[in-house]
């Protein structure tokens, strides 16, 4: 069972960079539920969009699949597809495989350990999901990752991207972040947890503005991306090849 996220509950003399190791994997589902606004609804929307575009005989990719929560929600997808989860954390992949088996997931799936910074091999994809993943890819590599996705996707394939984003203006960005931290407090995080998590993510999570993510997708060749979710400094985009 998923444990409660208390990684940053106790003050630390030195806050190290956020990592997706075993400590994080053990609490990750709770962390997402309490840290990402409307996370359950975002996942539900993703499953609907996957059902709109998944094609029999193709692959459905989740890049940065972590604990495979999205695949578990897609267990009843009425398509003959292979689910391919890619993550660079072995702890996350181990937890994901364990959770898939525990849930009785009876679909074809592959879990691959791969660092997106070192290249990406996508093939015969009808859907590719990047849920809160691209923000952890260093900006220098994002264009190459997006192009690899496009090149490995079937015509009329679908790309789903969910990201933490920066507002266009500094003033609104401050307000959005304030409201986001208020949400985390409502979900039981203390000020010290919020502060230490922010410090841990400072050099690890690098968000773009919404228009920068749109431009990145269009430059790779995708048709006009559409916003399917927006809450202050979080957004969801969908685009078709």
Secondary structure, DSSP 8 states (H G I E B T S, - for coil): ------TTSS--SS------SHHHHHHHHHHHHHHSTTHHHHHHHHHHHHHHH--TT-EEEEET-TT-HHHHHTTT-SS--EEEEEES-HHHHHHHHHHHHHTT--S-EEEEE--GGG-----SEEEEEEES-GGGS-HHHHHHHHHHHHHTEEEEEEEEEEEEEE-SSHHHHHHHHHHHHHHHHHTT--HHHHHHHHHHHTTT---EEHHHHHHHHHHHT----EEEEEETTEEEEEEE-
